[in-house]
């Protein structure tokens, strides 16, 4: 941006900014537009808007009376339309003033919603591939209007001249670019045709392409959008929409959902992905505005939980951003997002009511997405919660199947807690659900809303230990010395030791320890270390009686029976440490450094003892 010469400007007079056009084009190419390829989209968009304005002048004209013609032969790129055209005054006003758009003119201000572009900078995108833009136009508003030629150059200069009407016999505009040598990637005939198909395949006006070889021009958009066509049967329509989804996205949809929001002029399809996607990963959706492709990565069109579908839609009333590569976040977009979410809910409801096979395949692939939805949607919760799969002590099962066997359902707060207790709880006849995965614990607790006869409670370590059988008095007395040594050896881990009998007999020990208990012990330890300071006072005020872990030894296991009979104190301590380490590893929770050290030390000590005994 250059300032005017102050020597020729009176003090206090208003000054105008002078724009460095090359710098502005560089700014657009690096920060507004994603790629130089957008130049063709901008030219198509201007042509479409010109045709829209022309139809406003001549509403009775036939549907194919006005069109757009593209030409590219490697030396030039030309876009010609039969639109409203420009007068000489329009050219000076709109083409020579950056940021001013003819779509803002008062005479068509009330029609702005009919136009794709409204920002007045689109023509500058042509400087991404060419150093000069040639525009030849004739206005349809004034029958006797002469043709007007405008030439704009990348250095910011331009010329305007009027020509006889014969230079442009019919109203409309022709834009011609002479590509720079370094932009052949975007201006070769085949690439121009490909870009025209990419951006304009759903345009409502006829668009043709000519590569200059003398052959016939080919239609860029030979057919209307698939949802706008008529089909002989509903089945044929479904197959056509699925085929279109496969063509656009590259996968065979599990099902296709038609989307139709008349209030905003939106139509399209949602394609249900046939396979699961990582939780929270959002796919981009293909959004057209008035037929022109706006974005292939429009995440904002659907809510976050709808990551099981990919959409292609065409809308009339959605507002593009200045780059016309994404959607402007406003009340209209929010309403559209909610309405499309409702369409997806309705599809799930229909599948649940009338197509159990489809529902089963859908839940098998996308149960996490449905769980996310069910947490916030009572209707989906009531409809699908009994059919959602969960990890349980009976294996992977639906809550409906699990509740038939277990009227009291216990749920763990973490995956590691479930893995600690699963085998033993199953042998004890307890029904436990793994609540450690995203949404699972919250959803299981809502099961009584659907099955009032079922009660749900968090798994308490005391509940599990209450189902373990005590040993007889004589056995317990015989093991007292060993248990005392074991408690002393494991005191550093705040772990008590008890002797019980439980199934399976192959399990020598069970470590009962919750994440909350470990956190409380860690906080208590920190408070003890910080005694006397402000931080210590704060932690001391929060301190509760730290719950202890429990190592429960299984009297039915032969190894445990041999261990409690050991009469060598050091060997007894080592065996208790080894049993604790093995139980901690089976819990699959992260091991603390002291526990890893204990496991290594006890293994080496037992190995040394065995070698000494053999020698």
N, C-alpha and C positions, 0 to 999 in steps of 0.2 A: 504494500500500500504506500503510494507516494503522496506527499503533501504538495499543494499548489505553491507556486512561487510567491512568497510573501512580499516581494518587492513590487509586484503589480496589484496587490490586494490592499485596499484602504484599511487602516487600523479599525478594528471593531466590526468589520464586515463579516457576513457569514461566509464560511468556506465549505467546500464539498470535498469528500474523500476521493482520491484517485486510486483506482484498483490496479494492482499488478496482476494481470490476467494469468500469466504463467505461474505465478506463485499460488493463485487461487486454484488453478487446475491441478497443481501438485497437491494442494491441500485436499481437494475433492478425491483425488485418486488414492491417497494414503489414509484418509480418515472418514470419508463419507461413503464412497463406493467400495465394494468388496473386490471388484475386478474390472478391468477395462471392457469386459464383455457387456457391461450394462449400457454402453452407448446405444446398442441396437434396441434394447428394451425402452430406453428413453425416446428414441425416434418412433418406435411403434406406439408408445403411449401418447405422444403428441399427436400422431396421426389419428389414433382412436378418439381422442378428445375433440379433434377438429371434426371428425365425422359425427360425433355426438351433437356438436353445435350445429352442424349442417342439417341434421335431422330435426333439430328444433325449429329451423327455418322452413323445412319442407317435410312435415310429418306424414304426408300422404305418399311419399316416394316409396317404391317397392323395396323389399328387404335387401336385394342385391344390387340396388341402383348405385350405391357408393361403396368403394372398397379401397384396399391398400395394396400397392404393388412394390415388391422389393427386386432390386437388381444388383448383382455383384459379379464382376468378371475378373477380379484380381487387381484391376487398376483403379476402379471406383466402386463405391457403395452408394446406392441410391434408394431412397424411400419416397414414394409418391402416394399421395392420398387425394380423395375427392371431397375433402372436408371444406370447412367454412372459409378457409383462406385468410389472407391479410391484405389490408390496404397499405399505401405508403405511410400513412400516419401510424398504423398499427406496427409496422416494421420499426419505425423510429422509437416508438413507445416501448415495445415489448422485446424486440431482439437486441436492441442496443443498450438496454438498461438491465444490469444483472440483478436478479432477485425479483423482477417484476414479471408476473404471469398474466397472460391474456385471460386466464380463467378467473382473475380477480376483477376484471373490468365490470363496471357498474351494470352494464346492459345484460350481463349474464351472471351477476352475483348470486341471484336467486337459484341458479342452476348448478352451483359449485359441487353439490353432492353428486352430480351426474358425471363428473370428470375424475379421472384417476390422479392426474398430477395437478398440484395447486401451489407449487413453490417457486417456479420461475427460474430454476437453475439447471433443468434437464438438458438443454441444448449444449451447455458447457461440457457435458460428458463426452461429446464428440471430439473435443480437443485431446482426449486420452488416446485417440488413434489417428488423428489427422491434424495438420497445421492450419488448414483452411476449411471453412464450412460455406457451402454455396446454397442459398435458399432462393427458389423462384416460386412466387405465390400470386394468386389472383383471388380477390374476395368474392364470395357468393352473396354478400349483403348488398352490394351495389352492382347492379347488372352492367353498367357501363364502365366499371372499374378497369383500369389498365393493370397489366402485370407489373410486379415489383421484384427487383433482384437485390438481394443482400449478400454481401461477401464479408465474412468475419474471419480474422486471422488471430493466431495464437499470441501475437505480440500486443493484442488489445485494439488494433485498428480495424476499421470496417468501412465499406462503401455501400451506398444505396443508389439505385437508379431505377427509373420507370421505363417500361418497355411497351411496345404495342400489344394489344390484346391477343394478337396472333402468336405471340411468344408463349402464351399459355391459353389455348383456346377455351378450356373448361376451368371452372373454379377449382381451387385446391392448392396444394403445396407440394413441391418437390425439394427434398434436401439431398445434396450430393456431397460426398466426402472423397477426397483423394488421400488414401491412407499413407502414412509414413512407412518407410522401409522396414522399420523395426516392429511394426504391428501386424505383420502378415498372419500371425497366429489367430488374430481375431477378425480378419477381413477377407480371408480366402473364401471363394464361393461356397465350398462345402461347409465351412464353419459358419458363415452367415446364415445359410439355410438351416443348419442345426440349431443355432441360437434362436432363429425365428420360430422354429418348432418348439423349442424349449420354453420360450417366454409367451408365445402367442397361440398355442394349440387350442385354447378354449375361448379365444376371442369371438365375439358375436358378429363381427364384420368380416366379409371375405378377404383373405390375405393370400397373395400369390407370390411365387419366387421365380426369377429368371436368372440363369447363370451365364447368359451371353453366348452360349454355344449354338444358338439357332433352334434349339428344341422348344417344345411347348412349355409354357409356364406351369409350375406345379402348385397345387394348393397347399398352403401351410396348415390350414385348419379345415380339412375337407368335411369333417362331421362335427355336429354339436357335441357338447359334453355328454358322456354316456347316460347320465341321469336325466338329460333333457330329451332323450330319444324315446320313441315308442317301441314296444316289443309285443310279440304275439301272445306271450303267456308270462305269468309271474316268474316261472322257472327260468325262462329265457332271459328275463331282466336280471335275475339274481346271478346267473352265469356270466352275463356280460359285465356286470359291475365287479364280480370277482376277478374276471380276466383283466379288466382295467386296473384294478388294484395290484395284480401281479405284475403287470407291465410297468406301472409307476414305481413300485417299491421292491420288486425283485423277489417276493415270496408268495406262496399260495396262502391266502387268508384262511384262517379257521372258519371265519364267517365274515360277511360284510353287513354293515349297518347303514341304512340310508339316513342322511341328515337333511332336514328341511326346516328352515326357520323363516317363514314368509315375512315376518316383521322387519328383518334386516336383509331380505333377499339372499339368504344363504342356502346353498344346496351342495351336496357332496356325499362322500361315503367315509366311513371309518372301517378300516381293515383290522380284524382281530389277529394278532400275531400268533402263529402256531406253536411257538416255543416261549419258555419263560425268559425274562430279561432280569438283570440284576436289580435289586431293590433300589428305588430312587433314581434309576437311570431314565431320563426323559428323552423320548424320541422327538425329532423335529417333524413338523407337519407341513404339508404342501398347501399353501394358501394363495389363491388367485383373488384379485379384486377386479370386478367387472370383466372377468375373462383373462386379464393380464397376470402372469405369474409374479407374485410379490416375494415369496420366500419359500424355500424348501426346508427351513429349520425353524419354523414358527412354534416354539414350545408353548407360548403363552395362550394359544387358542383353546387348550384343554387344561383341567386341573392336574395337579401333580400325581394324584392316585391313578390317573388313567393311562399309565405307561404300558398297558397291554394292547393298545391300538395305535395305528398310524392313520392320519386323516389326509384327505385331499378335498378341499372345499373351494367354492367360488362364492364370493359375497359382494353385495352392492354397497353396504353401508359401513363397512369397516374402514378405519382411517389409517393410511400408511404414514410412516415417519418420513422425514425429509429425504432420506436416502431411498425410500420406497423399497426397502429390503426387509422390513419388519413392521409390526403393527404398533400403533400408538395406544398406550394404555389409558383408556378412558372408561366412562360408565357403559358405553355401548359394548366394548370388548368384554367387560366384566359380565354383562348380561348375557352375551353370546356364550361365554365360557360356562356359565351356570346352566343355560338352556341345553348346550351340548352334553354336559354332564348328566342332565336329566334323561337325555336320549339314551345314553349308555346304561343308566340304571334301568330304564324301561326294557332295554334289550336283555339284560340279565334276568329281569323278572319274567319276560316271555320265555326265555330258555328254561328257567326253573319250572314254569307252569306247563310247558308243552313239549319240550325237547330234552329229556333227561340225558340222552346220549351226548348231545352237544354240550350240555351243562357239565357233564362229567369230564369231557375232554378239556373244556375251558378251565375248570377248577384244577385239574391235574397240572396244567401249565401255569396258571396265573392265580393260584390261591393267595399269594402274598398281596397282590393288588386288591383282591376282593376283601381280604382281612383289613387292609388299610381303609377301604370304603366302609366296611361294616362297623368299624369303630365309631364313625361319625354319622352313620345313616341307619336309623332304627328299622326302616323298611327292609333294607338289604340284610340287616342283622337277623330279623325274624325269619326271613325267607331262606337264608343260606347258611346261617351258623351251624345248624345240625349236620350240614353236608361238607363242611370244611375239614380238611385233614389235619391231624395233630399227632405229635410224637407222644406215645403213652406207654405205660408198662405192659400193655397188650399189643405193642407194636404200633405202626402207623395206622390210625383209624379215624373215622369221623366221630364227632362228639355224639351223634345220634346212636351209633353202634356202641360206643363206650358207655353211654349212660344206661343202656339196656342191661349191662352187666354190673355196673357200679352206681348205686344210688347216692353214695357219697364220693365226690370227686375231689381229690387233693391236687393242688397245682404248685409246682416249684417256682421260685423267683429267678432261677438262673439255670443255664444248661448244665453247668458243672454240678449243681446240687442234684439235678435229675440223674445225672450219670453216677453220682455217688450211691444213690439209693434205689435205682431202678430194679436191679436184679433181686435185691432183698425184699423190697416192697412188693414186687410181683409174687415172690414165694410166700409172702405173708398174706396175700390176698387183698392188698391195698390197691386202689385204683389211682394212679398218679399220672398227671399230664405235665409234660415239659412246658413250663411257662417262660422259658428263657429267651425264646425267639421274639422278634418284633411283633407286637400286637397280641401274642398268644395269651399271656396271663390275663390281660384286660378282657379279652373275649371269653375266655373260659369262665371268668367270674360272672359273666352275663348269661350263662347257660340257664339258670333258673327262670329267667324271663321267658324262655321258650319251653323249658321242661320244668314246671313248678315242683314236680315230685323229686327233683334232684337237688342236692345241696352241694355247694362248692366251698372249699376252705383252703387257705394256704397251708402247705406242708410245714408242720412244726417238727423239729427234731424229736421232741418229746412224744409226738404221735407215733413216730416210727419206732423209737426205742420201747414204747409201751407194747408193741406187737412182737417184741423179741422175748423169747422164753428165758426165765432165770434158771441158773443151774441149781442143783440141789445143795443143801447146806454143807454137806461133807466136802463136796468138790470145791466149793467156794473157800472153805477154811484151808484146804490143802494148797490153794493157789494164792493165799494172802501174801506170803513173802514175795512171790514173783510180782504180784500186782503192785506192791509197795515199791519195789525196785524200778518197775516200769514207770510208775507215776513220777518218781524222782528223776529218771532219765529224760522224761518228756516234759518236765515242768517248764523248761525254757520255751516251749511252744504253747504254754497255757492249756495243756491237754490232760484230761482225766483218763483213766483206763478202767474198763469194766469187763466182766466175763459173762457172756450170754450164750444161748444156743439159738441158731437160726439157719434157715435154708437160703441159698444152697450150701451144702457142707463144704464144697470146694473153695468157698470164700473164707480165708483165714481171719480177716479183720475188716471192719467197717469204720471209716473216719466220718463222724457226723460233725459238720462244721459249716455254718452259713457264712455268706459274704458279709452280712451285717455284723455278725459276731467278730469276724476278723477285723473289720473296720473299727469296731468299738475297742478291741484290744489294742490296735495300733494307736488309737487316740489316747487311750489310758497310758500306754507306754510313753508317748510323747509328752503327756502332762507330767508324768513322773520325772522325765528328763529336764523339764522346764520349770521345776518347782521354784517358787520365789519371784518369778518375773510376771509381767503383765500377761504375756501369752500363757504362762502356766496357770494364772488365775482364771483366765477365760476358759481354757480347756478343763480345768478342775470344776468349774461351774457346770460344764456340759457332761462331766463324767458320770457314767452309770456303773453299776456293778457289771464288769466285763464278763459276758458269758464265755464259758470255757468250751473248747472242743472236746469231743469224746472219741477215744479209740476203743471200739467194742470188739473184743476178741471172741472168736467163735469156738466154743468148746467142742463142737462136732467135727472140727477140722483136725486131722492127725498132727499136723505141724504145730498147732497151738497146744494140743495136749502134751506134745513132747517139750515145748518151750516152757510151760508152767511147771514142769517137773525138774528143770535145770537147777542144780544146787551150787553152781559156780557164779558168784555175784556179777563178775565182769561179763561173763558170757550171757547171763540173763539180761543185763542191761543192753548188750549189743543186739540180742535177739528182739527185744522190745523196740529198739530203734529201727531195726530192719523191718519189723511188721508195720511200724508207723510209716516208714518211707514207702513201702509197697502200697499201703492204703492211700497215701497221699497221691501217688502216681496214678492209681486207678481212678481217683476222683477227677482227673484231667484238668484240674485247676492249675494256674501258674505256680510253680514252686518258688518259695523264698530262697535266697542264697544259703541261709542256715540249713534249710531242709535238703537242698542239693548236696551240701557238704556232709550232712548226716547220712544220706543214702550212700555216698561214696565210701565214707569211713566205715559204716557198718558192714558193707559188702566186703571190704578189704579185711576187716577184723574177723569176720566169719570164715573167709577164705584162709587166712593165716591159722585160725584155730583148726580148721579141717586138715590143713597140711601138717601141723604139728601132731595131730592125732594119728594121721596115717604113718608118720615117721616113727 
